[in-house]
Amino acid sequence: MSNSKVVYEGWMVRYGRRKIGRSFIHMRYFVLETRLLAYYKKKPQDNVVPIKTFLIDGNCRVEDRGLKTHHGHMVYVLSVYNKKEKYHRITMAAFNIQEALIWKEKIESAIDQHQESQAANGNKFHSFEYKSGMDNGRNGSSSDNESQFSAAEDEDDSNSNLLRRTTIGNGPPESVFDWTKELDSELVNQNSNNQAFARKYWRLLQCQNGLRIFEELLEADFLPKSCSRAMKAVGVVEATCEEIFELVMSMDATRFEWDCSFQHGSLVEEVDGHTAILYHRLQLDWFPMVVWPRDLCYVRYWRRNDDGSYVVLFRSRQHENCGPQPGFVRAHIESGGYNISPLKPRNGKPRTRVQHLMQIDLKGWGVGYISTFQHHCLLQMLNSVAGLREYFSQTDERTTAPRIPVMVNMTSVSGSSKRSHKLNSSSVHRSPSLDQIQAANKNAVLMDEYSDEDEDFQFADQGALPSTVEVEGKRAAYEEPKDQIDLSIFSGNLRRDDNDKGRDCWTLSDGNNFRVRSKSFCYDKSKIPAGKHLMDLVAVDWLKDTKRMDHVARRHGCAAQVASNKGLFTIVFNVQVPGSTHYSMVFYFVTKELISGSLLQRFVDGDDEFRNSRLKLIPSVPKGSWIVRQSVGSTPCLLGKAVDCNYIRCPKYLEIDVDIGSSTVANGVLGLVIGVITTLVVDMAFLVQACTTDELPERLIGAVRVSHLELSSAVVPILESESAEPSKS
């Protein structure tokens, strides 16, 4: 092993399931050497022993498991095994398909080298030949069969055409028509009388938004009157096939940025790594007051061909957990999908041809009589190709991991009325049905790999729970039991009003309104709703004076002094607003005690340099003019680096004076805000930034919402003498 050199290394996901049916995810550091694949908890230094090692020789295989959805996150799974010892394997995954393909290529290259050396030594071994399985998708190499069957073609070494696994899965389901094969059949069989598929002829219908829109030229008398001919849009996008593929597969908020026909999407069932059942609501703007909205339940199959192109196919499918929904007409996709194929780069930029085909029956009583409705809606869906092109041309940010929400409570309303009523009246936060759990456990067999590792984080693989439940589950180890603090003993001059329409008041802001760094942020940059606050906001003061007000917590009778007398600890945020009249908005966050060794305790007792590098504010303007909302934004800000912060540490409180006037930019934004402050609702969340795995996930110190503030309601404080002021730290 000492002669072995590192071929490739980096962070990957360890993904698998346990005997009890629970799935797990670990971030592990993988190292590929010429003869060894190993992974570690951290990047290895010196002579660290790996958690697991896998010897690479000519009998090894890399098997594609396709895309797996894990609590919304899509991971691309590879399984490395030895055909002589099929039960000894390493399953690894990546959050993006590019990284997984690199690892696949590197590992296969290492395997090939061993095969060549075996052949040179006279050992009987036949090298791989690439086979896409395109000639027969159903019998092509499968990436989703159970592991003991997945290498069946390798049992006979006399077979000279061993298949290298490619990302095609089991081929499209029986009912799904693969319209992309028309192109292949035209090329392969142009001199042959044996046409495997009935060729479609297309005619250019129009050019729109830089796309060519084609209509199928085929006798379509057999179609329902409301089901139009197939139409497809063809355009060129300056991005890689992988980037486009990941966007097309996602069903999260990123889809709103390029698909104008998308309203909502979620996962109904994951059949295997290449096939899934999806629910999809369409956003159609054709007389929305008259025409009911449409939704879809369809099977989606995908594959990656050897030329680097991707095929995504759609066809409607009925599913027991996705019945008709009240207020929606269930449309029917006869055929549809994307063909994403690479073109030669131009001016150093990647280029990809994207074809989007759709043949759909929008159903409903009026569709057959109003042909413009069908035509308009179909063009709106096909326009997503132009949306993809503009999305990539207008942004450099391409690192967002795509997601697909998981459906947890959508059963057929055509079932028994009692059952339907019970399901519809239940909370959306309920657990999945037994059928869903059984289906998940049935599919879990595919990823069965047992591990004795300690788990960084683990989830039940029984459908995603709603965010609040999921977040609380993740945070269980970080919640410290605390008794309720009597809030009635505290008061400030700005009143609290929990009414949504309250004016000149404050209220608590739900922590789930803010997204903070998750436990796995160091590896995948993911964020989660913040959940519960660490401290209680007990009072807010709205002060004014002719000069800047520093160290306001020294005022007799203020919330910080009351808390100190009760043995409680307070963090005071004094947000100082400069001007001809100086204003201060003062927030008092109280807790019974600081947890020794916690990030918050280290922040309170740390030096100013540490505090400035960690104190973070997340702002938001839920109600206000567009220009103000754009100016304030919602991006987290490190206060200590943006403005001057003065820290005053006393035995039972820490006051942080935030001088907004010290920043020209902040002062300019503030000038804009002050002028229209009575029309604004402002949310602010304060927290200490977490930078290491031990400190994650992030926790809010607290969050507040201030509604329609009046400048005239501020009061002039009576500050105690500065003579006995404590030392500043």
N, C-alpha and C positions, 0 to 999 in steps of 0.2 A: 504494500500500500504506500510505502514511503516514496516510491517513484511516481505515484499518481499525482497529476497536477489538476488544479481547479479549472474546469471548463466554463462553468457558469454558476452564479450564485445570486440570491436575493430573497426577499420576503414573499411567501406564498401562503395560501390558506390550507390548513388541514381540515378536511371535511369528511364526516362519516356519521354512522349511527351506532348506538349501543344496543346491547341485547334487550334492554328494557324498552326499546323503541324511541328513545330520545336521541335527537341529533346533536352534534357538537361542532363548533367552529373554533379553531386555534389559529393564531398567526404564528408561523414558524419560519425560521431562516433556513432555507434549503441551499445545499452546496452540492453541485454536480462535479465529480472528478472523473477521470478517464475510466476508472473501474468501480466507482462507488457513488451512490446517491444517498445523502444523509441530511437530516434536519436537526435544528437546535432551537432552544427557547430564545436565545439571543444570538447576535452575530458572534461567531466563535473567535475566541482569543486564546493564545498559547495552546495548551493541550486539553481543551475542553472535550469531554466525551459527548458524542451526539446522542439524542434521544432514541433515534432509530437509524439503522443503516440498511442499505439494499445493494447487494453485489450485482454489478452489471456485466453481462456476458452476451454472447450471440443468441442465447435462448430467450432474452428479454423481449417484452412487447410494451408499447405505449398505446393504451386504449382510450379513445375519446368517450367520455360519458355525457357530453353535451352540456347544456345549460340547466342548472338547478336553481330553483327559487327558494331562498332561505329567508323567511320573514321580510319579504320585499326585495332583498338584495339578490341580484342574479350573479351566480358564480359559475365559471366555466371549469368543468371537472375533468382531470386526467387521472388514469389509473395505470401505474407501472407494475408489471408483474413478470414472473419467470414461468414460461410454459411448462417447465418441469416441476415447479412448485407453485401451483396456481393460487394457493391459499396464503402465500407470503407475498404481500403487495403493499405498495404505498399509494394512497389516494391523495392527490393534491389539487388545488383549485386556485383560480385567480379571479379578481373582480372585473377584469376586462379581458376580452378574447385575444388582444394582441399579445399580452404577456404570456397567456397560456400557450399560444402558438409558438412563441419563441422557445419556451421550455420544451415543448413537444419536439421541435426541430433539433434542439441541442441533445436531448436524450436519445432520439433516433439516430443522430449522427454518431454518438458514442457507441450505440449498439452496432451500427454498421461497421465501425472500425474493428470490433471484435469478430464479427462475421467474416470480414476479409482476412483477418489474421488466422482464423480457424481454417478457412479455405486454403490459405497459403501453407498451413501445416498439414494439409491432406485430410483434415476432418471433413466428413460429408455434411455440408450445410448449404442450402440454397438461399441466395439473397432475396430480399423482398422485391416485389414489383408493385408499383403503384396501381391501384385499381379503384376507380371512383365508385363503382357500383351503379353507374348511370344506365348501363344497358338493362339492368333489371333491379329496380330500387328495392323490391321486396326481398330479393335474395342477396343483395349486396352486403358488404361487411357491416355488421351491426355494432353499434357502440353502446347499446343499452340492454343486451341480454345479460342474464345472470353470469357471474364471473366464471363458474365452472363450465359453462357452455360457450362463453364468448371466444374462447380460443380453440374451438372444435376443429377449425380448418388446419390448425397447427399440429394436430396429433400425428398426422402421417408425414414424416419427413421426406417421403418420396415425391410429395407434391411439389412440382417445380415452380408453381405460381403462388407462393404464399402471399396472403393479402396484407398490405399495410393498412391499418385502420384509418379511415378518413371520416370526416364529420358529416355523415349522411344518415345516421340512425338506421331504423328499419325501413326507410323509405316512407313516402307519404301514405297515410291511411287509405284504405280501399276507395272511399268515396271522394277523395280529393283529386281533382284533375290537375296534373302538372303541366300547365300551359307553357312553361319555359322549355320543354322538350321539343316544341315545334321548331325552335331555332336550331337545336341540335340535329333533328331529323332532316331539316332542309340541307344542312351542311354534309352530314354523314351519308345520307341516302339520295343526294341529288342525281347520281347516275344509276340509281337502283329503282326497280319497280316495286320493291317491297317497302312500302311506307308503314312505319310502325304506328304513326299517329295521323289522324286526319288533319291536314294542314289548314291553318286559318290564314285567310288573306285579309290584309289590313289596308285601309285607305286613310290618308291624312284628312282629318276632319277640320282642324283649325290649329293655329299657333296661338298660344296664350301664355302670358307670363314667362316667355322664353322657353316654353315647352312645346313639343309636338304632340298633339292629341289625335290618336287614331281610333277608328271605329271598325269593328269586325265586319268583314264582308262575307257573310255566311247566311244561308237560308235559316231563318230563325222562327219559322212558323210554329215549331213545337213549343216555343217558350210561352209562358203566360203573357197576357197583353201588357201587364205592368212590368214585366221583366225585360229590360232593354237589352240590346246587343252588348257584347263585351266592348269596353273602351279601355284604352291604356294611354298613359302619359309617359313620355320619354324625355329625359333631360340629363344634363351633365352637372355634377356636383364636384367642387374642388375640395375633396376630402378622401381619406382612405376608405376602402370597402368596410374595414372593421369599425371605423367611427360611425359610418352611416348605419351599419347593421345594428350596432348597440342602441342607437337612437330609435330605429324602427321597432326594436323588440321591447322598448320601455313603455310603460303605461303610467308614468308619474307626471309631475308638474312640468318636466322639461318638454313634454309633448305639446303643451299649449303654445310653445314658442315656434313650432313649425307646422303643426297640423290644425288647420282652422275648423275641421269637422269633428274634432275630438272634444268630448265633454267629460267622460269618466271611463276608466277601464280597470279591470281586476282579474285575478286568476281564479278560475273555478276549480280546475283539477290539473295536476301535473301528471301526464301519462308517462312520459319518460324525458330524457334529456333533449329530445328533438321535437316532441309533440306535447301540446298543452291545450286545454279548453279555456277560452277567455270570454269574459263578458265586457261589452263595449257599448257605451251610449254615444249617439251621434249628436253633434251640435249643427243643426241645419237651420238656416236663417230665411227659409222661404215661407213667408206669411206665418210666423210662429204663433200668432194669436188664433189662427184658424186650423193649422195643421198640427196634429199631435207629434211629439218628438219620437224618434226611432231608436231602438236598441237592437243589439245583436248578441247571439251566443254562437260561437264558432270554434272549430278546431284549427290550430295553427301548427304547421310543420315547417321546420327549417333544415337546411343542410349547407355545408361549405364544400364547394367543388375543388378539384385539384388545381384549377387555374386561378384560384384565389377569389372566385366569385361566390356570392351568397344567394340562396333561393329561399324565399319565405312564402308559403302557400296558405290560403284561407278557404274554408268552406263552412257554411252554417251547420250546426249540430244541436240536437236537443240534449238536455242534460237534466237529471232529476233535481239537482241543486240550483238550477238556473231557469225557473219557470217564467211565464209571462209576468211582467211587472205592471202594477197599477199606473195608469197615466202614460204608458208607452205602447207603441205598436212594434211588434217584433218583426224586423225586416229579415230577408233571407239572402245570403250570399251564395250565388250559384258557383262562382269561381272568382278568385282574387289573389293578390299578393304582390311581392316585390321581387325583381331580379336585379341584383346589385353586382355589376361586373367592372373590373379594373380597365382603365385606358392608359395609354402612355402618358407620363408626366409632361407638362408643358411649363416652361419657365421655372423649373424646379418645384412646381406644385403638383401634388397628386391629383389625378382626375378619375372620376368614377361615373359610369353610365348607370342611371337608375331608371328602371321601368316599373311602373305601378299599374297593374291591371285590376279592373273591377267589373264584375257582372252581378248586378244586385236587383232584387225585387223589393222595393220599399213598402209593399203591401198597402193596406188601407183602401177605403172605398173610392177616394178621388184620384188615386195615382193613375189608374187606367184611362181616365178621361182627361187628365191634365198632363200632357206629355212634357211640358216645360218644367214641371216640378221634378220629375225624374232626371231630366237632362241637367238642370241647374244643380241638383244635389250631387249628381255623379261628378260633374266638373269640380265642384267644391272639394270632394274627397280626393280627386286626382291632383288637385293643386298642391297637395302635400309635398310633391316632388320639388316644386318651386320653393316651398317653405324650407325644405332641407337645404337647397342651394343657398338661399339667403341667410339661413342660420349659420352656416359655416363661413360664408363670405364676410359676415359682420361680427365675428367673435374669434378671439384667440383662446378662449377658455374651453378646453375639450377634456377636462379631467373628471367631470361629474360622473359618478357611477350610476348607470341607469337602474331604475327600480320598477317593480310591478306590484301593486297592492294585492293582497290576498282577500278573496271574498270569504266572509264568515257567516253571513246570515241572509241567504237568498234562496228560498225554496219555492217550489211551484205553487202558485195560487190556485191551480186547478185541482189540488188535492182536497181532502176533506175539509169542510168549512171550519170545523172545530180546530183542526191542526193548523190551518192557515191563520185563523184568528189568533191562536196562541203564539205562533211565530211572529206575526206582524205586530202584536201588542207587546212583545218582549223587548227588552233593551237591546240596542245595537251592540252592547258590550258582552253579549252572551258567548258561550263556548261553541265550537263547531259541533255539528250533528255527529251521531255515532257512525253514520255512513261515511262522512268525510274522514273521520278518524280511521275507520277500517280501510278506506281507499289509500290514505296516507301510509298506513302500516304495510299495506300490500306493496306499494311502491318503494317502501323503505328497504325491502329486501335487496333492491338493486344496489344500494350503497352500503351494504352491510360490511363494516370493518370495525372490529373491536379494538379498544385501546385502554390501557391502564394509566394513561397520562392524567395529570391533574388538569382540570379544565379552567381555561381563562374565562370563558363564558359559555353557557349552555342553554339551549332552548328546547322546549317540547315541540316536536315536528308535527303538530296537529293543527296547522293553519295559524296564521298570525293573529294574535289578540290585538284589540284596539290599543292605540299608542299609550294611553294613560296606564292601562294594565301592564303593558310590556315594560314601560319605563319603571313603574314601581317594582316590578319583578327584578329588573336589572339593579335597582338601587337598594334592594333589601339589605345587603351587607353594609350599606353606607348610612342607613337611617339609624339615628341614635334615639332611643326612647326619651321623650321629654314630657314633663307635666305642663299643663296649660298655664300660661301666665295670665294673671288677672289684669285685663286691659283697662278696666274701669278706673284704675288709679292714675292713668296717664291722660294728659290733655295737651293739645296744641291749638294755636289760634285759627288754623285752617280746619274746617269741620270735615268729618268723614261722612260720606253719603254713598251707599251701595247701589242707589238707583242709577240705571243707565243714562237717564236724562238729567241727572244732577248737574248743578252749575256751581262754580267757585268752590270746589270741594276735591277731596281725594278719596280713593278706594284702593284696595289691594288688587294687583294685577295677577291673573292666573299664571303660574310658572310655566305652564304648557304653551303660553303664547310666545315663548322664547326658546330658541334652539341653541343648545350648548354642546360642547365636545363630548362624544360618547366614550365608553371604556376602550373602544378599539380605534380611537381617533388617530393615534400615532401611526397606524398601519393603513387605514382606509379613508381617513379624513371625514368620517361620518359624524353626523350630529343628531341629537335626539331632543325631544321636548324636555324642558328643565325640571318639571315636577315640583315637589315641595321646596319651600324656602328653608334655609338654615336658621334664620332669625325671624322674629316677629316685628313687623312695622307697627309701632304703638302710637305714634303721633307725628304730625307734620306742622312746622311753623313757617309762616309766610311773613318775612320781615323786610323793613325798609329803613334807610338812614341816609344822611348826607355823606357818609364815608363808608368805606368797606368794612363789613362786620366780620371780625376774626374771633375764633374761639367762643362761639355762641353757647357752647355747652356749659360755660361757667355761670350762666344766668341762674339765679335762685328760682327754684320751682319748675324749671324746664324738665322734660321727660328724662333726660340723662341723669339729672340730680335725683329725681324721684327713684329711678331704677337703682342708682348707686346706694341710696338709703335702704333699699330692699335687698341688697346683696346681689343684684343682677348686673350683667355686663352689657354695655351699649356701644354700638358703632354709629357715629353721627356723621352724616354726609351734609356738608354745608355748601350748597351750590351757589356761588357768588356771581351775581349778574351786575356788571358795571353800567354806569350811565350818569346822567345829571342827578338822578336819584339812584342810589345803590340798593339792590334787592338781594335777599338771600332766601332760598328755598331749603329748609332744613328737614332732613328725614332722620328719625330715631329708630334704629333696629336693635332689638333687645333679645338676649338669650340668658338662660339660667347660669350657664358656665361654658367656657371654651373647652373643647375636647383636646387634651394634651397631645401634641404631635400631629394634630390635624393641619391641613393646609391653611385653614382660617386662623388657627392659633399662631402658626409660623408667620403669617402675614401681619397679624396684630403686633407681635413681638419682634418682628424683623426690622432691618434698617431701611432707610428711605429709598435706597437704591433697589432693594428687593421689592418694596411696595410699589414703586413707580413702574417696575417691569411687569407687575402682575395685576394691578387694579384695572378692572375692565367694566365698561358701561355698554349695555345694549339698548339703544334708543328706538322708539317707534312712534309714529303719529297715525293712530287709527282713524282719526277724523281731523280733517283740515284741508286747505287748498292744495292743489297738485304741486305747486312750486315749493311750498313749505315741506311737504312730504318728501319731495326729491332732494331738497337741501339738507334735511335732517337725516334722511335715509334710515336704514335699519342694520347697518354694518357694525359689528362690535368694535369698540374703540378702547385702546389702552389709555386711560385718562392721564396717568403719570407721564406719558410720553407726548400727549397732545397738548396738555395745559399744565400750568404750575399747580402742584398739590402740596399743601402744608399739613403735616401730620402732628397732632398733639396727643401724646399718650399719657393718660392718667390712670390711677390704680383700677378704676372700674369703667373706664370708657376710652375709646379712641375716636378723636374727631378728625375728619378729613375735610379741610377747606379747599374746595375746588374753584380756582380763580379762572372763570371763563374768559375774562378780559385779557389774559396773558397770551391768548392765541388770536392772531389777526383773522384767521379763517373762522374760528368758532365765534368770535365777536361779530363778524359779518353775518353769519347765519342767525345769531341771537338777535341782532337788530331787525332782521326780517321777521323773526318769530314774535318778538315783543309787540310789534305793530298790530298783529292779528291774534294775540294770545287768547282773547275772549272767545274766539271761534275754534280753538284747538282742544283736542283730547290727546294727551301725551303719555306714553308709557316709558318707564325707565326701569331697567334691571341692573343691579350691581352684583358683581361677583369677583372672585379671585381666579385668575387664569391658571388652568392646570397645564403643565408642560411635560409631565412624565407619566408613564403607565401607572405608577403607584398613586398619583394624584387624581387620575381620571376615575369616574366621569366628573365633569364640572358640576358644581352646585351653586345655586344662587344664594347670595347673602339675603336678598329680598328684592321685591319688585313692587312698583307703585304706579297708579294711574292718576293723573291730575287732569281735571275736566274744567274747561271754560273759565280759566283763572281771571280774576279781576285785579288790576293793579291797585285799585283803591282799597282793597280789603287788607293789604299788608299793614302791619303795625310797627311802630318804632320800639325796639327792645330797650330794656334797662339792663346794661351790662355791668357786672361786678368789676371792682377795681382790678387792674392788671398787676398790682404790686405782688400778689401772692401767686402769680401764674406759675404753673409747674413747668418743668423742663420739657423741651420739644425733642422728639426723637425722629 
